[in-house]
């Protein structure tokens, strides 16, 4: 069954953060929850976790209201740091794992495995405040998964990670997915979403603007994007004069353009041949999630931007 969010709304004083939002996350999938800062992602996640209660609507996990689901079923990585800075990594993670029902020995065994995997075993006796931002993020992730929850809610999990450590975390996501866990995460790094997610929702100002499988969303927002490279005319400035064609970028390896929906892409080929162009590359390209995000939300959210409390 999975997680079902039905017609939830939430207001804080006069500000309506969420407006009649519905979505479904199938059990065992990786789900991307996207939107600009302040769109309502964090508020929705906190309602899923029963930290906030919706003003209207309901949220269920496998048919049970979320407030009836045992806390150990959930793993939560908040965007803001939720760690005790003066405690050592080992003390903190063992403490949190035991709060979530693990025995001391089981927690120790699991901790040893994850610390080795994340290459931070040498930091186990260090206080959290002594760690780099990236290593703190790794510890935050371990705090969410050590007790082996069935549902993981991750708010900007890749924040502060360099490309190498982002890849380590991505592999950990995929490992949890192979174990049958349900993962819901928000991020501004949309290439991670394209690689990992099966389904997505994009929200703006508390309302859903698009949803579905990644492929379906791309089809719904399909645009005729053409990439062209001419061996003997790399600039192809004549493209700027063609009706229905808008050149969006010129690179050494191709020229990219949007063409109107009623214009046959073959018209670009015919025009190139009329200009005695030697075609070495011609392709139709599906819009990226970044393109769709900009189209639906109207702006890019910076990866390191900080959400407001009501985000």
URVEN-V469005 format. One record per residue. SS is DSSP state (H for helix, E for strand, L for the rest). OMEGA is omega in whole degrees, -180 to 180 (999 if undefined). D_LAST is the distance of its C-alpha to the last C-alpha in whole Angstrom. Layout:
ss = <SS,SS>
omega = <OMEGA,OMEGA>
d_last = <D_LAST,D_LAST>
This chain:
ss = <L,L,E,E,E,E,E,E,E,E,E,E,L,L,E,E,E,E,E,E,E,E,E,E,E,L,L,L,L,E,E,E,E,E,L,L,L,L,L,L,H,H,H,H,H,H,H,H,L,L,L,L,L,L,L,E,E,E,E,E,E,L,L,E,E,H,H,H,L,L,H,H,H,E,E,E,E,L,L,L,L,L,L,L,L,L,L,E,H,H,H,H,H,H,H,H,H,H,H,L,L,L,L,H,H,H,H,H,H,H,H,H,H,H,H,H,H,L,L,L,H,H,H,L,L,L,E,H,H,H,L,L,H,H,H,H,H,H,H,H,H,H,H,H,H,L,L,L,L,L,E,E,E,E,E,L,L,L,L,L,L,L,H,H,H,H,H,H,H,H,H,H,H,H,H,H,H,H,L,L,L,E,E,E,E,E,L,L,L,H,H,H,H,H,H,H,L,L,E,E,E,E,E,E,L,L,E,E,E,E,E,E,E,H,H,H,H,H,H,H,L,L,L,E,E,E,E,E,E,E,L,L,L,L,L,L,H,H,H,H,H,L,L,L,E,E,E,E,E,E,L,L,L,L,E,E,E,E,E,L,L,L,L,L,L,H,H,H,H,H,H,H,H,H,L,L,L,L,E,E,E,E,E,E,E,L,L,L,H,H,H,H,H,H,H,H,H,L,L,L,L,L,L,L,L,L,L,L,L,L,L>
omega = <178,-177,179,177,-173,169,-180,174,180,177,172,-173,-178,-177,178,-176,-177,-175,171,-176,176,174,179,177,-178,-179,177,-179,171,-170,179,-179,-165,177,178,175,-179,-177,-179,-177,-177,177,179,179,180,174,175,-180,-179,171,168,171,177,176,176,179,-180,179,-179,173,-177,175,-179,173,-172,179,177,-179,-179,-176,-178,177,-173,167,-175,172,-179,177,177,-179,178,-176,175,-170,-175,180,175,179,-176,-180,-176,-177,177,178,-178,179,-180,174,-179,168,178,172,-179,-178,179,179,-180,-179,-180,180,-180,-179,-176,179,178,-179,-178,176,177,-180,-180,-178,-171,-179,180,173,-178,-178,180,-175,172,179,-180,179,173,179,176,179,178,178,-180,178,-178,-171,-174,-178,175,-179,178,-179,179,176,-173,-179,-177,-176,-177,-179,176,-177,174,-176,-180,-178,174,178,176,180,178,178,176,175,-176,176,178,177,178,178,177,-180,174,-175,175,179,175,178,170,179,-168,175,176,179,-180,-178,-167,-168,173,-179,179,167,171,178,177,-180,174,-178,177,177,173,-179,178,175,-180,-179,179,179,178,179,-180,-177,-177,173,177,178,-178,172,-173,172,177,-177,-173,-178,-172,-180,-179,-176,178,178,-178,-178,-177,177,177,-179,177,179,-178,177,173,179,179,-175,176,168,179,-179,168,175,-178,-175,-177,180,178,180,178,178,177,179,-179,180,179,180,177,179,177,178,175,-173,175,176,175,-179,171,-173,175,178,177,176,176,177,-177,178,180,-178,-173,-177,174,178,175,172,-177,-176,-176,180,-178,180,172,-179,-177,-177,999>
d_last = <28,24,21,21,18,20,18,16,14,12,12,11,15,15,12,11,8,10,13,16,15,17,18,20,20,24,25,26,24,21,18,16,13,12,10,9,6,4,6,5,6,5,6,9,10,10,12,14,15,16,14,13,15,15,17,18,19,20,19,22,23,26,27,26,23,21,22,25,24,26,23,25,24,21,20,16,15,12,10,12,15,17,20,23,24,28,29,30,29,31,31,27,27,30,29,26,28,30,28,27,31,32,36,36,38,36,33,35,36,33,32,35,34,31,31,34,32,29,32,31,34,35,32,33,34,32,29,26,26,29,27,25,22,23,25,22,20,23,23,20,20,24,22,21,24,27,27,27,25,25,21,19,15,14,11,12,15,17,16,19,21,24,26,28,26,23,26,27,24,24,27,26,24,27,29,27,27,30,30,29,25,22,20,16,14,11,13,14,17,18,22,21,20,23,25,24,22,24,21,18,15,14,11,11,9,9,13,14,16,18,19,22,24,24,27,27,24,26,29,27,26,29,30,34,33,36,37,41,43,46,49,51,48,45,44,45,44,46,43,41,44,44,42,39,38,35,36,32,33,37,37,40,40,39,38,35,35,33,36,36,36,40,41,43,41,45,46,44,47,50,49,48,52,53,52,54,51,51,48,47,43,42,39,37,33,30,27,24,21,20,22,21,17,18,20,18,15,17,16,16,13,14,15,14,12,9,6,5,6,4,0>
